Amino acid sequence: MSLLEAQIEEEYIIKEIQTDDEEMDSFLFTLGCYSGEPITVISHLKGGCVVSIKDGRYNIDKQLAAAIIV
């Protein structure tokens, strides 16, 4: 499932990033968002969601959230 369907405050392990957009893939990698990394959805917003990756919190849009498979 993608992050859009993930439960709030539950930790997941990223299985894969589904995108053909190298720029998006590179951006997610700089956030520490790649296969095998734990991720937690803090809250769902109208335009996306707030996630916790490593020691940071990030607001990501629906397109990015849909590309992250957990």
Backbone bond lengths (Angstrom), bond angles and torsions (degrees), N, CA, C in turn:
res aa  C-N    CA-C-N  psi(-1)  N-CA   C-N-CA  omega(-1)  CA-C   N-CA-C  phi
1 M - - - 1.458 - - 1.527 109.65 -
2 S 1.295 115.99 158.58 1.467 120.19 178.74 1.535 109.44 -89.84
3 L 1.316 116.13 171.52 1.470 120.34 178.68 1.524 111.91 -64.16
4 L 1.330 117.46 -23.63 1.465 119.89 179.15 1.531 111.30 -62.93
5 E 1.327 117.28 -26.06 1.465 121.99 -178.74 1.530 112.53 -100.46
6 A 1.319 117.80 -1.96 1.472 122.20 -175.96 1.525 111.62 -71.95
7 Q 1.341 114.88 148.76 1.456 121.40 177.25 1.532 110.15 -77.05
8 I 1.309 116.36 146.35 1.463 122.30 179.14 1.529 109.64 -70.80
9 E 1.339 115.57 141.20 1.477 124.55 176.79 1.525 113.55 64.99
10 E 1.315 118.56 18.68 1.462 121.17 175.56 1.519 108.40 -111.47
11 E 1.336 116.98 131.79 1.458 120.60 -178.91 1.531 110.51 -82.06
12 Y 1.310 115.06 134.43 1.462 122.62 178.19 1.525 108.94 -123.89
13 I 1.318 116.17 160.80 1.462 121.92 173.18 1.524 107.31 -106.43
14 I 1.320 116.57 130.08 1.461 120.87 -179.84 1.526 108.77 -69.30
15 K 1.336 116.27 123.48 1.466 121.26 178.54 1.522 110.92 -87.02
16 E 1.337 115.47 -43.19 1.461 119.21 179.89 1.521 110.47 -165.40
17 I 1.329 114.67 164.30 1.457 122.41 173.16 1.525 105.82 -110.85
18 Q 1.327 117.19 116.51 1.460 121.59 -177.33 1.527 109.71 -98.79
19 T 1.325 116.07 91.52 1.455 120.32 176.36 1.526 109.80 -156.78
20 D 1.307 115.01 146.93 1.463 121.10 174.11 1.528 110.02 -98.44
21 D 1.330 116.03 -3.99 1.464 122.39 -178.46 1.531 108.93 -84.73
22 E 1.330 116.76 106.59 1.465 120.73 -177.89 1.524 112.08 -62.99
23 E 1.328 117.12 -33.85 1.467 120.74 179.87 1.534 110.28 -65.28
24 M 1.337 116.99 -42.81 1.461 121.10 178.09 1.525 109.83 -64.83
25 D 1.315 116.94 -44.03 1.464 122.04 179.28 1.525 110.60 -60.21
26 S 1.312 116.53 -43.75 1.461 121.86 179.51 1.531 110.78 -65.10
27 F 1.335 116.76 -41.90 1.461 121.25 179.18 1.525 110.48 -61.61
28 L 1.331 117.18 -46.68 1.462 120.53 179.72 1.528 111.10 -62.89
29 F 1.327 116.42 -37.83 1.464 120.42 178.01 1.523 111.06 -61.84
30 T 1.344 118.00 -39.32 1.469 121.03 179.29 1.529 111.73 -66.23
31 L 1.341 116.72 -24.96 1.466 120.23 176.46 1.527 111.43 -79.94
32 G 1.335 116.68 -10.95 1.455 120.79 -176.04 1.515 111.86 91.62
33 C 1.317 115.34 18.79 1.459 122.29 -176.18 1.527 109.81 -100.96
34 Y 1.341 116.23 96.73 1.457 121.63 179.65 1.525 109.08 -151.84
35 S 1.317 117.10 169.01 1.467 122.72 -175.53 1.530 112.01 -52.76
36 G 1.335 114.82 135.47 1.460 120.96 178.03 1.508 114.40 89.81
37 E 1.312 117.95 -8.10 1.465 122.26 -176.75 1.538 110.14 -90.54
38 P 1.343 118.52 136.84 1.470 119.66 175.93 1.527 111.65 -72.61
39 I 1.331 115.89 146.00 1.462 122.27 178.94 1.525 108.56 -144.69
40 T 1.318 116.75 143.04 1.460 122.33 179.90 1.525 108.91 -127.88
41 V 1.338 116.46 132.14 1.460 120.70 174.76 1.523 107.13 -85.20
42 I 1.338 115.90 119.64 1.466 121.16 179.77 1.525 110.30 -82.02
43 S 1.342 116.35 -43.62 1.461 120.82 177.52 1.522 110.25 -160.34
44 H 1.331 115.07 154.73 1.461 121.44 174.54 1.523 107.46 -98.44
45 L 1.311 115.93 134.43 1.458 122.22 178.48 1.520 109.27 -117.25
46 K 1.315 116.09 167.43 1.464 120.70 179.89 1.529 111.56 -58.61
47 G 1.327 117.02 -39.62 1.461 120.77 -177.23 1.514 115.10 -97.92
48 G 1.339 118.47 4.78 1.465 120.95 -178.18 1.507 110.76 160.73
49 C 1.345 116.48 -132.12 1.464 119.60 178.97 1.528 110.93 -159.30
50 V 1.321 114.74 162.86 1.459 122.55 175.35 1.522 106.48 -102.62
51 V 1.339 115.95 128.01 1.462 120.48 -178.24 1.521 110.60 -124.82
52 S 1.316 114.70 156.79 1.456 121.89 175.15 1.522 107.58 -114.13
53 I 1.330 115.73 120.49 1.457 122.63 177.51 1.520 106.66 -127.06
54 K 1.327 116.02 123.58 1.470 121.68 -175.82 1.522 108.31 55.00
55 D 1.334 119.08 -121.16 1.462 121.60 -178.24 1.526 113.08 -102.40
56 G 1.344 117.72 11.46 1.459 120.10 -176.42 1.513 112.99 -118.08
57 R 1.333 114.32 156.62 1.469 121.65 174.24 1.522 107.22 -116.49
58 Y 1.339 115.20 135.13 1.458 120.27 -176.43 1.515 110.30 -134.89
59 N 1.319 115.20 142.94 1.451 122.08 174.06 1.523 106.68 -97.26
60 I 1.329 117.62 114.14 1.458 120.37 -178.75 1.529 109.66 -115.71
61 D 1.323 115.98 148.59 1.457 119.96 -178.53 1.526 111.12 -80.80
62 K 1.343 115.34 174.27 1.470 120.70 -176.72 1.515 112.63 -61.10
63 Q 1.325 117.10 -36.70 1.466 120.89 -179.05 1.525 110.67 -62.97
64 L 1.325 116.88 -45.05 1.471 120.43 178.17 1.528 110.67 -67.12
65 A 1.330 116.81 -43.48 1.465 120.57 -178.94 1.530 111.53 -62.59
66 A 1.328 116.45 -36.46 1.468 120.26 -179.68 1.539 110.96 -70.85
67 A 1.323 117.93 -25.48 1.460 121.73 -179.40 1.522 112.87 -80.21
68 I 1.330 117.07 -18.42 1.469 121.00 -177.89 1.533 108.72 -91.72
69 I 1.324 115.40 113.82 1.460 121.64 -178.46 1.531 109.29 -101.85
70 V 1.337 115.18 126.57 1.477 120.69 -179.21 1.514 110.31 -116.53
